[in-house]
Amino acid sequence: MFATLTAPSFGPVHNRPTDTGDALRPCRCGKRHEPMDALLGTPLDPETYDYLGAVLFNAHAEPVGSFHDLPAPRARRPARLTQKAARAVLRFSFAKVAEYQKRGLVHFHAVIRPDGPDGSTQPPPRPPP
């Protein structure tokens, strides 16, 4: 599985939106920003931007980006397994990368792989019929 966890919006920022054909559209400010424009990622309205929320999100982003426990409940529900039973048959391996967006907020990309209970040497259990 490939997952991307992106920060919520804390207010609109200057950006370089594109249409489905990758043609550049104007930003909400009306300007078509150049790729290195210093305004990119800065709030459109500094008076209403939630700076505190953005700082707190980044400060607590590492636990949000932890995949040790997040996938397990979703994976065990369809199989109707308890948490203890799921640990006996399923283990998740993952690799993740954190990166900062132009707006200064962190987001994560992760590759998550279900394995058997002993890790990557075993295939994951088959789902129930």
N, CA, C and O atoms as a Tinker XYZ file with bonds, in Angstrom:
   516  protein
     1  N      0.850000   -1.162000    0.000000    73     2
     2  CA     0.000000    0.000000    0.000000    64     1     3
     3  C      0.898000    1.228000    0.000000    63     2     4     5
     4  O      1.977000    1.218000    0.593000    81     3
     5  N      0.455000    2.271000   -0.659000    73     3     6
     6  CA     1.158000    3.540000   -0.634000    64     5     7
     7  C      0.221000    4.569000   -0.021000    63     6     8     9
     8  O     -0.919000    4.711000   -0.463000    81     7
     9  N      0.688000    5.280000    0.983000    73     7    10
    10  CA    -0.159000    6.267000    1.664000    64     9    11
    11  C      0.542000    7.614000    1.704000    63    10    12    13
    12  O      1.763000    7.688000    1.843000    81    11
    13  N     -0.235000    8.666000    1.584000    73    11    14
    14  CA     0.259000   10.024000    1.784000    64    13    15
    15  C     -0.621000   10.665000    2.837000    63    14    16    17
    16  O     -1.844000   10.695000    2.695000    81    15
    17  N     -0.011000   11.175000    3.888000    73    15    18
    18  CA    -0.738000   11.891000    4.928000    64    17    19
    19  C     -0.375000   13.362000    4.804000    63    18    20    21
    20  O      0.781000   13.743000    4.990000    81    19
    21  N     -1.354000   14.175000    4.495000    73    19    22
    22  CA    -1.138000   15.599000    4.255000    64    21    23
    23  C     -1.795000   16.412000    5.356000    63    22    24    25
    24  O     -2.854000   16.044000    5.864000    81    23
    25  N     -1.172000   17.504000    5.716000    73    23    26
    26  CA    -1.710000   18.388000    6.748000    64    25    27
    27  C     -3.024000   19.011000    6.292000    63    26    28    29
    28  O     -3.242000   19.214000    5.098000    81    27
    29  N     -3.892000   19.311000    7.244000    73    27    30
    30  CA    -5.125000   20.018000    6.888000    64    29    31
    31  C     -4.810000   21.469000    6.513000    63    30    32    33
    32  O     -3.676000   21.925000    6.659000    81    31
    33  N     -5.800000   22.169000    6.041000    73    31    34
    34  CA    -5.627000   23.581000    5.709000    64    33    35
    35  C     -5.736000   24.424000    6.969000    63    34    36    37
    36  O     -6.622000   24.219000    7.799000    81    35
    37  N     -4.828000   25.365000    7.095000    73    35    38
    38  CA    -4.904000   26.329000    8.190000    64    37    39
    39  C     -5.235000   27.709000    7.635000    63    38    40    41
    40  O     -5.162000   28.718000    8.336000    81    39
    41  N     -5.600000   27.720000    6.363000    73    39    42
    42  CA    -5.963000   28.941000    5.655000    64    41    43
    43  C     -5.385000   28.889000    4.254000    63    42    44    45
    44  O     -4.378000   28.216000    4.030000    81    43
    45  N     -5.998000   29.582000    3.307000    73    43    46
    46  CA    -5.501000   29.551000    1.928000    64    45    47
    47  C     -4.118000   30.204000    1.812000    63    46    48    49
    48  O     -3.821000   31.196000    2.478000    81    47
    49  N     -3.285000   29.620000    0.949000    73    47    50
    50  CA    -1.933000   30.132000    0.713000    64    49    51
    51  C     -1.727000   30.349000   -0.784000    63    50    52    53
    52  O     -2.455000   29.792000   -1.606000    81    51
    53  N     -0.738000   31.157000   -1.127000    73    51    54
    54  CA    -0.379000   31.363000   -2.526000    64    53    55
    55  C      0.144000   30.036000   -3.079000    63    54    56    57
    56  O      0.942000   29.357000   -2.433000    81    55
    57  N     -0.313000   29.673000   -4.285000    73    55    58
    58  CA     0.105000   28.405000   -4.885000    64    57    59
    59  C      0.131000   28.520000   -6.404000    63    58    60    61
    60  O     -0.118000   29.586000   -6.968000    81    59
    61  N      0.438000   27.401000   -7.053000    73    59    62
    62  CA     0.483000   27.328000   -8.521000    64    61    63
    63  C     -0.497000   26.237000   -8.976000    63    62    64    65
    64  O     -0.064000   25.147000   -9.348000    81    63
    65  N     -1.803000   26.509000   -8.953000    73    63    66
    66  CA    -2.767000   25.469000   -9.348000    64    65    67
    67  C     -2.695000   25.190000  -10.853000    63    66    68    69
    68  O     -2.389000   26.071000  -11.656000    81    67
    69  N     -2.984000   23.953000  -11.199000    73    67    70
    70  CA    -3.026000   23.557000  -12.609000    64    69    71
    71  C     -4.363000   22.890000  -12.889000    63    70    72    73
    72  O     -5.040000   22.413000  -11.978000    81    71
    73  N     -4.732000   22.863000  -14.172000    73    71    74
    74  CA    -5.951000   22.148000  -14.555000    64    73    75
    75  C     -5.574000   20.706000  -14.875000    63    74    76    77
    76  O     -4.420000   20.317000  -14.702000    81    75
    77  N     -6.525000   19.920000  -15.334000    73    75    78
    78  CA    -6.266000   18.499000  -15.598000    64    77    79
    79  C     -5.223000   18.286000  -16.686000    63    78    80    81
    80  O     -4.615000   17.217000  -16.747000    81    79
    81  N     -5.000000   19.269000  -17.539000    73    79    82
    82  CA    -3.982000   19.158000  -18.585000    64    81    83
    83  C     -2.649000   19.763000  -18.165000    63    82    84    85
    84  O     -1.772000   19.966000  -19.005000    81    83
    85  N     -2.485000   20.052000  -16.880000    73    83    86
    86  CA    -1.279000   20.652000  -16.311000    64    85    87
    87  C     -1.026000   22.089000  -16.762000    63    86    88    89
    88  O      0.090000   22.589000  -16.626000    81    87
    89  N     -2.040000   22.751000  -17.291000    73    87    90
    90  CA    -1.895000   24.168000  -17.644000    64    89    91
    91  C     -2.028000   24.994000  -16.362000    63    90    92    93
    92  O     -2.918000   24.746000  -15.548000    81    91
    93  N     -1.152000   25.962000  -16.190000    73    91    94
    94  CA    -1.138000   26.791000  -14.995000    64    93    95
    95  C     -2.367000   27.699000  -14.950000    63    94    96    97
    96  O     -2.683000   28.395000  -15.915000    81    95
    97  N     -3.046000   27.672000  -13.811000    73    95    98
    98  CA    -4.192000   28.564000  -13.575000    64    97    99
    99  C     -3.760000   29.663000  -12.604000    63    98   100   101
   100  O     -2.745000   29.519000  -11.923000    81    99
   101  N     -4.512000   30.749000  -12.534000    73    99   102
   102  CA    -4.163000   31.789000  -11.557000    64   101   103
   103  C     -4.385000   31.297000  -10.128000    63   102   104   105
   104  O     -5.286000   30.503000   -9.858000    81   103
   105  N     -3.560000   31.779000   -9.243000    73   103   106
   106  CA    -3.726000   31.566000   -7.805000    64   105   107
   107  C     -4.996000   32.292000   -7.374000    63   106   108   109
   108  O     -5.550000   33.078000   -8.143000    81   107
   109  N     -5.459000   32.040000   -6.162000    73   107   110
   110  CA    -6.648000   32.741000   -5.665000    64   109   111
   111  C     -6.424000   34.250000   -5.576000    63   110   112   113
   112  O     -7.383000   35.020000   -5.527000    81   111
   113  N     -5.160000   34.673000   -5.556000    73   111   114
   114  CA    -4.860000   36.109000   -5.520000    64   113   115
   115  C     -4.965000   36.724000   -6.912000    63   114   116   117
   116  O     -4.901000   37.944000   -7.056000    81   115
   117  N     -5.128000   35.879000   -7.946000    73   115   118
   118  CA    -5.256000   36.354000   -9.313000    64   117   119
   119  C     -3.972000   36.302000  -10.121000    63   118   120   121
   120  O     -4.001000   36.519000  -11.332000    81   119
   121  N     -2.851000   36.020000   -9.482000    73   119   122
   122  CA    -1.551000   36.008000  -10.146000    64   121   123
   123  C     -1.152000   34.578000  -10.536000    63   122   124   125
   124  O     -1.492000   33.619000   -9.844000    81   123
   125  N     -0.436000   34.454000  -11.637000    73   123   126
   126  CA     0.178000   33.166000  -12.001000    64   125   127
   127  C      1.616000   33.227000  -11.496000    63   126   128   129
   128  O      2.472000   33.858000  -12.114000    81   127
   129  N      1.872000   32.572000  -10.378000    73   127   130
   130  CA     3.177000   32.645000   -9.724000    64   129   131
   131  C      4.245000   31.865000  -10.485000    63   130   132   133
   132  O      3.979000   30.790000  -11.023000    81   131
   133  N      5.436000   32.412000  -10.522000    73   131   134
   134  CA     6.598000   31.706000  -11.066000    64   133   135
   135  C      7.017000   30.636000  -10.059000    63   134   136   137
   136  O      6.707000   30.761000   -8.875000    81   135
   137  N      7.722000   29.576000  -10.507000    73   135   138
   138  CA     8.088000   28.484000   -9.592000    64   137   139
   139  C      8.876000   28.917000   -8.352000    63   138   140   141
   140  O      8.741000   28.291000   -7.302000    81   139
   141  N      9.676000   29.945000   -8.442000    73   139   142
   142  CA    10.492000   30.362000   -7.302000    64   141   143
   143  C      9.955000   31.633000   -6.624000    63   142   144   145
   144  O     10.678000   32.277000   -5.864000    81   143
   145  N      8.715000   31.989000   -6.890000    73   143   146
   146  CA     8.117000   33.179000   -6.296000    64   145   147
   147  C      8.140000   33.058000   -4.770000    63   146   148   149
   148  O      7.701000   32.049000   -4.219000    81   147
   149  N      8.646000   34.076000   -4.097000    73   147   150
   150  CA     8.745000   34.053000   -2.637000    64   149   151
   151  C      7.377000   34.009000   -1.957000    63   150   152   153
   152  O      7.291000   33.638000   -0.786000    81   151
   153  N      6.319000   34.374000   -2.655000    73   151   154
   154  CA     4.975000   34.339000   -2.069000    64   153   155
   155  C      4.416000   32.921000   -1.955000    63   154   156   157
   156  O      3.511000   32.683000   -1.155000    81   155
   157  N      4.937000   31.977000   -2.741000    73   155   158
   158  CA     4.394000   30.612000   -2.719000    64   157   159
   159  C      4.431000   30.036000   -1.310000    63   158   160   161
   160  O      5.462000   30.067000   -0.639000    81   159
   161  N      3.291000   29.511000   -0.873000    73   159   162
   162  CA     3.188000   28.896000    0.437000    64   161   163
   163  C      2.865000   29.872000    1.553000    63   162   164   165
   164  O      2.591000   29.444000    2.675000    81   163
   165  N      2.888000   31.165000    1.281000    73   163   166
   166  CA     2.556000   32.138000    2.318000    64   165   167
   167  C      1.043000   32.383000    2.325000    63   166   168   169
   168  O      0.384000   32.231000    1.297000    81   167
   169  N      0.500000   32.758000    3.475000    73   167   170
   170  CA    -0.951000   32.956000    3.572000    64   169   171
   171  C     -1.460000   34.067000    2.664000    63   170   172   173
   172  O     -0.814000   35.102000    2.502000    81   171
   173  N     -2.625000   33.835000    2.078000    73   171   174
   174  CA    -3.292000   34.874000    1.304000    64   173   175
   175  C     -3.755000   36.001000    2.233000    63   174   176   177
   176  O     -3.684000   37.177000    1.876000    81   175
   177  N     -4.218000   35.637000    3.402000    73   175   178
   178  CA    -4.671000   36.626000    4.377000    64   177   179
   179  C     -4.000000   36.328000    5.718000    63   178   180   181
   180  O     -4.515000   35.526000    6.497000    81   179
   181  N     -2.864000   36.961000    5.997000    73   179   182
   182  CA    -2.139000   36.697000    7.244000    64   181   183
   183  C     -2.969000   36.960000    8.504000    63   182   184   185
   184  O     -2.682000   36.398000    9.561000    81   183
   185  N     -3.985000   37.802000    8.397000    73   183   186
   186  CA    -4.821000   38.115000    9.569000    64   185   187
   187  C     -5.701000   36.933000    9.984000    63   186   188   189
   188  O     -6.038000   36.804000   11.161000    81   187
   189  N     -6.077000   36.068000    9.033000    73   187   190
   190  CA    -6.990000   34.963000    9.357000    64   189   191
   191  C     -6.305000   33.596000    9.352000    63   190   192   193
   192  O     -6.922000   32.603000    9.736000    81   191
   193  N     -5.047000   33.528000    8.925000    73   191   194
   194  CA    -4.341000   32.236000    8.873000    64   193   195
   195  C     -4.134000   31.708000   10.289000    63   194   196   197
   196  O     -3.798000   32.472000   11.193000    81   195
   197  N     -4.331000   30.411000   10.486000    73   195   198
   198  CA    -4.196000   29.779000   11.806000    64   197   199
   199  C     -2.735000   29.360000   12.024000    63   198   200   201
   200  O     -2.395000   28.185000   11.891000    81   199
   201  N     -1.883000   30.326000   12.357000    73   199   202
   202  CA    -0.459000   30.048000   12.574000    64   201   203
   203  C     -0.257000   29.086000   13.743000    63   202   204   205
   204  O      0.563000   28.172000   13.660000    81   203
   205  N     -1.000000   29.286000   14.828000    73   203   206
   206  CA    -0.860000   28.411000   15.992000    64   205   207
   207  C     -1.208000   26.970000   15.632000    63   206   208   209
   208  O     -0.491000   26.045000   16.012000    81   207
   209  N     -2.305000   26.777000   14.900000    73   207   210
   210  CA    -2.679000   25.424000   14.473000    64   209   211
   211  C     -1.608000   24.781000   13.611000    63   210   212   213
   212  O     -1.324000   23.592000   13.755000    81   211
   213  N     -1.005000   25.567000   12.708000    73   211   214
   214  CA     0.045000   25.037000   11.831000    64   213   215
   215  C      1.270000   24.637000   12.637000    63   214   216   217
   216  O      1.851000   23.579000   12.394000    81   215
   217  N      1.669000   25.468000   13.594000    73   215   218
   218  CA     2.837000   25.159000   14.431000    64   217   219
   219  C      2.565000   23.907000   15.262000    63   218   220   221
   220  O      3.419000   23.027000   15.362000    81   219
   221  N      1.380000   23.830000   15.856000    73   219   222
   222  CA     1.047000   22.657000   16.677000    64   221   223
   223  C      0.961000   21.390000   15.835000    63   222   224   225
   224  O      1.358000   20.317000   16.289000    81   223
   225  N      0.443000   21.505000   14.606000    73   223   226
   226  CA     0.399000   20.332000   13.737000    64   225   227
   227  C      1.814000   19.806000   13.494000    63   226   228   229
   228  O      2.064000   18.610000   13.642000    81   227
   229  N      2.741000   20.697000   13.122000    73   227   230
   230  CA     4.114000   20.258000   12.874000    64   229   231
   231  C      4.752000   19.690000   14.133000    63   230   232   233
   232  O      5.499000   18.714000   14.063000    81   231
   233  N      4.466000   20.291000   15.283000    73   231   234
   234  CA     5.050000   19.821000   16.537000    64   233   235
   235  C      4.597000   18.407000   16.886000    63   234   236   237
   236  O      5.328000   17.657000   17.533000    81   235
   237  N      3.393000   18.047000   16.457000    73   235   238
   238  CA     2.839000   16.725000   16.782000    64   237   239
   239  C      2.769000   15.801000   15.570000    63   238   240   241
   240  O      2.097000   14.771000   15.623000    81   239
   241  N      3.443000   16.146000   14.493000    73   239   242
   242  CA     3.334000   15.378000   13.249000    64   241   243
   243  C      3.956000   13.995000   13.347000    63   242   244   245
   244  O      3.457000   13.069000   12.708000    81   243
   245  N      5.016000   13.813000   14.112000    73   243   246
   246  CA     5.679000   12.502000   14.170000    64   245   247
   247  C      4.729000   11.401000   14.654000    63   246   248   249
   248  O      4.685000   10.342000   14.029000    81   247
   249  N      3.963000   11.602000   15.743000    73   247   250
   250  CA     3.008000   10.551000   16.122000    64   249   251
   251  C      1.959000   10.299000   15.040000    63   250   252   253
   252  O      1.532000    9.161000   14.845000    81   251
   253  N      1.542000   11.351000   14.337000    73   251   254
   254  CA     0.571000   11.173000   13.248000    64   253   255
   255  C      1.192000   10.316000   12.156000    63   254   256   257
   256  O      0.499000    9.521000   11.522000    81   255
   257  N      2.489000   10.470000   11.930000    73   255   258
   258  CA     3.179000    9.719000   10.894000    64   257   259
   259  C      3.662000    8.360000   11.340000    63   258   260   261
   260  O      4.416000    7.714000   10.612000    81   259
   261  N      3.256000    7.903000   12.511000    73   259   262
   262  CA     3.661000    6.584000   12.993000    64   261   263
   263  C      2.692000    5.538000   12.456000    63   262   264   265
   264  O      1.478000    5.653000   12.624000    81   263
   265  N      3.240000    4.534000   11.818000    73   263   266
   266  CA     2.396000    3.508000   11.211000    64   265   267
   267  C      2.422000    2.205000   11.995000    63   266   268   269
   268  O      1.947000    1.179000   11.507000    81   267
   269  N      2.969000    2.233000   13.202000    73   267   270
   270  CA     3.024000    0.998000   13.991000    64   269   271
   271  C      1.629000    0.489000   14.316000    63   270   272   273
   272  O      1.374000   -0.713000   14.238000    81   271
   273  N      0.729000    1.384000   14.676000    73   271   274
   274  CA    -0.605000    0.962000   15.100000    64   273   275
   275  C     -1.726000    1.385000   14.165000    63   274   276   277
   276  O     -2.816000    0.816000   14.228000    81   275
   277  N     -1.493000    2.371000   13.296000    73   275   278
   278  CA    -2.588000    2.881000   12.467000    64   277   279
   279  C     -3.224000    1.854000   11.540000    63   278   280   281
   280  O     -4.451000    1.752000   11.530000    81   279
   281  N     -2.464000    1.087000   10.759000    73   279   282
   282  CA    -3.123000    0.186000    9.807000    64   281   283
   283  C     -3.807000   -1.018000   10.452000    63   282   284   285
   284  O     -4.769000   -1.549000    9.897000    81   283
   285  N     -3.330000   -1.448000   11.598000    73   283   286
   286  CA    -3.826000   -2.694000   12.178000    64   285   287
   287  C     -5.337000   -2.720000   12.387000    63   286   288   289
   288  O     -5.971000   -3.693000   11.980000    81   287
   289  N     -5.951000   -1.705000   13.001000    73   287   290
   290  CA    -7.415000   -1.787000   13.181000    64   289   291
   291  C     -8.163000   -1.863000   11.861000    63   290   292   293
   292  O     -9.141000   -2.603000   11.747000    81   291
   293  N     -7.720000   -1.108000   10.860000    73   291   294
   294  CA    -8.412000   -1.151000    9.564000    64   293   295
   295  C     -8.232000   -2.513000    8.906000    63   294   296   297
   296  O     -9.146000   -3.012000    8.250000    81   295
   297  N     -7.084000   -3.101000    9.074000    73   295   298
   298  CA    -6.822000   -4.387000    8.430000    64   297   299
   299  C     -7.544000   -5.525000    9.130000    63   298   300   301
   300  O     -7.908000   -6.510000    8.488000    81   299
   301  N     -7.754000   -5.409000   10.425000    73   299   302
   302  CA    -8.359000   -6.545000   11.140000    64   301   303
   303  C     -9.879000   -6.512000   11.136000    63   302   304   305
   304  O    -10.513000   -7.548000   11.338000    81   303
   305  N    -10.485000   -5.337000   10.908000    73   303   306
   306  CA   -11.952000   -5.252000   10.927000    64   305   307
   307  C    -12.615000   -6.180000    9.916000    63   306   308   309
   308  O    -13.516000   -6.930000   10.291000    81   307
   309  N    -12.196000   -6.158000    8.618000    73   307   310
   310  CA   -12.871000   -7.041000    7.663000    64   309   311
   311  C    -12.704000   -8.518000    8.015000    63   310   312   313
   312  O    -13.574000   -9.332000    7.708000    81   311
   313  N    -11.599000   -8.861000    8.653000    73   311   314
   314  CA   -11.364000  -10.261000    9.024000    64   313   315
   315  C    -12.030000  -10.618000   10.350000    63   314   316   317
   316  O    -12.001000  -11.774000   10.771000    81   315
   317  N    -12.633000   -9.621000   11.011000    73   315   318
   318  CA   -13.307000   -9.824000   12.302000    64   317   319
   319  C    -12.351000  -10.401000   13.346000    63   318   320   321
   320  O    -12.705000  -11.313000   14.093000    81   319
   321  N    -11.128000   -9.851000   13.385000    73   319   322
   322  CA   -10.124000  -10.312000   14.337000    64   321   323
   323  C    -10.009000   -9.337000   15.501000    63   322   324   325
   324  O    -10.120000   -8.126000   15.310000    81   323
   325  N     -9.788000   -9.855000   16.702000    73   323   326
   326  CA    -9.475000   -8.992000   17.827000    64   325   327
   327  C     -8.052000   -8.490000   17.638000    63   326   328   329
   328  O     -7.313000   -9.008000   16.801000    81   327
   329  N     -7.670000   -7.493000   18.407000    73   327   330
   330  CA    -6.312000   -6.957000   18.305000    64   329   331
   331  C     -5.286000   -8.052000   18.620000    63   330   332   333
   332  O     -4.268000   -8.160000   17.935000    81   331
   333  N     -5.541000   -8.844000   19.625000    73   331   334
   334  CA    -4.620000   -9.924000   20.008000    64   333   335
   335  C     -4.529000  -10.973000   18.900000    63   334   336   337
   336  O     -3.436000  -11.431000   18.569000    81   335
   337  N     -5.674000  -11.354000   18.326000    73   335   338
   338  CA    -5.683000  -12.355000   17.252000    64   337   339
   339  C     -4.974000  -11.820000   16.003000    63   338   340   341
   340  O     -4.282000  -12.568000   15.314000    81   339
   341  N     -5.146000  -10.531000   15.714000    73   339   342
   342  CA    -4.495000   -9.941000   14.548000    64   341   343
   343  C     -2.978000   -9.972000   14.695000    63   342   344   345
   344  O     -2.272000  -10.264000   13.729000    81   343
   345  N     -2.469000   -9.677000   15.883000    73   343   346
   346  CA    -1.014000   -9.717000   16.110000    64   345   347
   347  C     -0.445000  -11.113000   15.919000    63   346   348   349
   348  O      0.724000  -11.263000   15.565000    81   347
   349  N     -1.260000  -12.137000   16.151000    73   347   350
   350  CA    -0.788000  -13.514000   16.010000    64   349   351
   351  C     -0.633000  -13.920000   14.542000    63   350   352   353
   352  O      0.098000  -14.864000   14.242000    81   351
   353  N     -1.311000  -13.219000   13.622000    73   351   354
   354  CA    -1.265000  -13.617000   12.210000    64   353   355
   355  C     -0.770000  -12.531000   11.267000    63   354   356   357
   356  O     -0.534000  -12.805000   10.090000    81   355
   357  N     -0.607000  -11.302000   11.754000    73   355   358
   358  CA    -0.326000  -10.193000   10.855000    64   357   359
   359  C      0.654000   -9.206000   11.480000    63   358   360   361
   360  O      0.570000   -8.881000   12.664000    81   359
   361  N      1.575000   -8.743000   10.662000    73   359   362
   362  CA     2.534000   -7.715000   11.088000    64   361   363
   363  C      2.725000   -6.748000    9.919000    63   362   364   365
   364  O      2.724000   -7.165000    8.761000    81   363
   365  N      2.888000   -5.472000   10.217000    73   363   366
   366  CA     3.096000   -4.480000    9.168000    64   365   367
   367  C      4.540000   -4.015000    9.153000    63   366   368   369
   368  O      5.118000   -3.692000   10.191000    81   367
   369  N      5.111000   -3.987000    7.959000    73   367   370
   370  CA     6.420000   -3.384000    7.748000    64   369   371
   371  C      6.180000   -2.112000    6.949000    63   370   372   373
   372  O      5.274000   -2.059000    6.117000    81   371
   373  N      6.983000   -1.099000    7.197000    73   371   374
   374  CA     6.770000    0.145000    6.468000    64   373   375
   375  C      8.057000    0.939000    6.362000    63   374   376   377
   376  O      9.003000    0.756000    7.128000    81   375
   377  N      8.053000    1.818000    5.392000    73   375   378
   378  CA     9.096000    2.833000    5.247000    64   377   379
   379  C      8.365000    4.134000    4.991000    63   378   380   381
   380  O      7.394000    4.172000    4.235000    81   379
   381  N      8.831000    5.198000    5.620000    73   379   382
   382  CA     8.155000    6.479000    5.423000    64   381   383
   383  C      9.179000    7.581000    5.247000    63   382   384   385
   384  O     10.327000    7.471000    5.677000    81   383
   385  N      8.732000    8.644000    4.605000    73   383   386
   386  CA     9.541000    9.826000    4.383000    64   385   387
   387  C      8.695000   11.023000    4.758000    63   386   388   389
   388  O      7.537000   11.122000    4.351000    81   387
   389  N      9.263000   11.932000    5.532000    73   387   390
   390  CA     8.587000   13.180000    5.865000    64   389   391
   391  C      9.197000   14.282000    5.017000    63   390   392   393
   392  O     10.414000   14.335000    4.839000    81   391
   393  N      8.358000   15.154000    4.497000    73   391   394
   394  CA     8.877000   16.297000    3.749000    64   393   395
   395  C      8.019000   17.508000    4.030000    63   394   396   397
   396  O      6.841000   17.400000    4.371000    81   395
   397  N      8.636000   18.662000    3.878000    73   395   398
   398  CA     7.910000   19.904000    4.079000    64   397   399
   399  C      7.352000   20.392000    2.758000    63   398   400   401
   400  O      8.030000   20.374000    1.730000    81   399
   401  N      6.111000   20.827000    2.804000    73   399   402
   402  CA     5.492000   21.458000    1.651000    64   401   403
   403  C      5.928000   22.920000    1.615000    63   402   404   405
   404  O      6.468000   23.430000    2.596000    81   403
   405  N      5.696000   23.595000    0.493000    73   403   406
   406  CA     6.056000   25.018000    0.384000    64   405   407
   407  C      5.398000   25.844000    1.490000    63   406   408   409
   408  O      5.956000   26.851000    1.928000    81   407
   409  N      4.218000   25.423000    1.939000    73   407   410
   410  CA     3.514000   26.185000    2.974000    64   409   411
   411  C      4.095000   25.945000    4.364000    63   410   412   413
   412  O      3.593000   26.486000    5.349000    81   411
   413  N      5.160000   25.131000    4.449000    73   411   414
   414  CA     5.863000   24.926000    5.711000    64   413   415
   415  C      5.301000   23.827000    6.582000    63   414   416   417
   416  O      5.748000   23.656000    7.716000    81   415
   417  N      4.329000   23.073000    6.080000    73   415   418
   418  CA     3.741000   21.988000    6.864000    64   417   419
   419  C      4.289000   20.647000    6.397000    63   418   420   421
   420  O      4.505000   20.420000    5.207000    81   419
   421  N      4.503000   19.775000    7.358000    73   419   422
   422  CA     5.064000   18.467000    7.043000    64   421   423
   423  C      3.968000   17.543000    6.519000    63   422   424   425
   424  O      2.812000   17.629000    6.934000    81   423
   425  N      4.349000   16.661000    5.603000    73   423   426
   426  CA     3.467000   15.547000    5.235000    64   425   427
   427  C      4.332000   14.308000    5.030000    63   426   428   429
   428  O      5.549000   14.397000    4.871000    81   427
   429  N      3.676000   13.155000    5.036000    73   427   430
   430  CA     4.383000   11.877000    4.985000    64   429   431
   431  C      3.973000   11.064000    3.769000    63   430   432   433
   432  O      2.813000   11.075000    3.357000    81   431
   433  N      4.942000   10.362000    3.204000    73   431   434
   434  CA     4.692000    9.340000    2.192000    64   433   435
   435  C      5.151000    8.026000    2.818000    63   434   436   437
   436  O      6.206000    7.971000    3.450000    81   435
   437  N      4.370000    6.987000    2.645000    73   435   438
   438  CA     4.737000    5.704000    3.249000    64   437   439
   439  C      4.391000    4.545000    2.328000    63   438   440   441
   440  O      3.386000    4.566000    1.617000    81   439
   441  N      5.240000    3.546000    2.362000    73   439   442
   442  CA     4.956000    2.260000    1.738000    64   441   443
   443  C      4.713000    1.306000    2.902000    63   442   444   445
   444  O      5.573000    1.134000    3.766000    81   443
   445  N      3.541000    0.691000    2.917000    73   443   446
   446  CA     3.144000   -0.188000    4.018000    64   445   447
   447  C      2.892000   -1.575000    3.446000    63   446   448   449
   448  O      2.160000   -1.734000    2.470000    81   447
   449  N      3.507000   -2.573000    4.065000    73   447   450
   450  CA     3.373000   -3.944000    3.567000    64   449   451
   451  C      2.883000   -4.850000    4.695000    63   450   452   453
   452  O      3.495000   -4.899000    5.762000    81   451
   453  N      1.777000   -5.570000    4.462000    73   451   454
   454  CA     1.349000   -6.560000    5.462000    64   453   455
   455  C      2.179000   -7.829000    5.311000    63   454   456   457
   456  O      2.375000   -8.322000    4.200000    81   455
   457  N      2.655000   -8.345000    6.408000    73   455   458
   458  CA     3.437000   -9.582000    6.434000    64   457   459
   459  C      2.786000  -10.573000    7.373000    63   458   460   461
   460  O      1.831000  -10.254000    8.080000    81   459
   461  N      3.319000  -11.774000    7.366000    73   459   462
   462  CA     2.901000  -12.777000    8.337000    64   461   463
   463  C      3.409000  -12.390000    9.715000    63   462   464   465
   464  O      4.104000  -11.383000    9.852000    81   463
   465  N      3.074000  -13.175000   10.746000    73   463   466
   466  CA     3.406000  -12.793000   12.121000    64   465   467
   467  C      4.908000  -12.708000   12.402000    63   466   468   469
   468  O      5.315000  -12.034000   13.348000    81   467
   469  N      5.732000  -13.375000   11.601000    73   467   470
   470  CA     7.183000  -13.341000   11.829000    64   469   471
   471  C      7.892000  -12.339000   10.940000    63   470   472   473
   472  O      9.120000  -12.354000   10.850000    81   471
   473  N      7.139000  -11.465000   10.281000    73   471   474
   474  CA     7.752000  -10.416000    9.486000    64   473   475
   475  C      7.842000  -10.738000    8.017000    63   474   476   477
   476  O      7.037000  -11.500000    7.482000    81   475
   477  N      8.834000  -10.148000    7.365000    73   475   478
   478  CA     8.917000  -10.181000    5.907000    64   477   479
   479  C      9.267000  -11.541000    5.311000    63   478   480   481
   480  O      9.241000  -11.698000    4.091000    81   479
   481  N      9.588000  -12.513000    6.136000    73   479   482
   482  CA     9.887000  -13.848000    5.594000    64   481   483
   483  C      8.627000  -14.650000    5.334000    63   482   484   485
   484  O      8.692000  -15.719000    4.727000    81   483
   485  N      7.495000  -14.162000    5.776000    73   483   486
   486  CA     6.224000  -14.869000    5.593000    64   485   487
   487  C      5.231000  -14.009000    4.815000    63   486   488   489
   488  O      5.172000  -12.796000    5.021000    81   487
   489  N      4.460000  -14.613000    3.934000    73   487   490
   490  CA     3.415000  -13.832000    3.260000    64   489   491
   491  C      2.287000  -13.515000    4.266000    63   490   492   493
   492  O      2.129000  -14.216000    5.264000    81   491
   493  N      1.513000  -12.459000    3.993000    73   491   494
   494  CA     0.392000  -12.155000    4.888000    64   493   495
   495  C     -0.661000  -13.242000    4.786000    63   494   496   497
   496  O     -0.743000  -13.942000    3.776000    81   495
   497  N     -1.464000  -13.385000    5.824000    73   495   498
   498  CA    -2.538000  -14.389000    5.772000    64   497   499
   499  C     -3.561000  -14.028000    4.705000    63   498   500   501
   500  O     -3.744000  -12.855000    4.381000    81   499
   501  N     -4.217000  -15.030000    4.170000    73   499   502
   502  CA    -5.277000  -14.786000    3.189000    64   501   503
   503  C     -6.513000  -14.251000    3.901000    63   502   504   505
   504  O     -6.822000  -14.673000    5.015000    81   503
   505  N     -7.223000  -13.318000    3.255000    73   503   506
   506  CA    -8.457000  -12.829000    3.876000    64   505   507
   507  C     -9.504000  -13.943000    3.925000    63   506   508   509
   508  O     -9.477000  -14.856000    3.099000    81   507
   509  N    -10.409000  -13.875000    4.871000    73   507   510
   510  CA   -11.451000  -14.908000    4.948000    64   509   511
   511  C    -12.401000  -14.786000    3.755000    63   510   512   513
   512  O    -12.547000  -13.705000    3.183000    81   511
   513  N    -13.035000  -15.873000    3.387000    73   511   514
   514  CA   -13.952000  -15.834000    2.233000    64   513   515
   515  C    -15.171000  -14.974000    2.486000    63   514   516
   516  O    -16.028000  -14.846000    1.611000    81   515
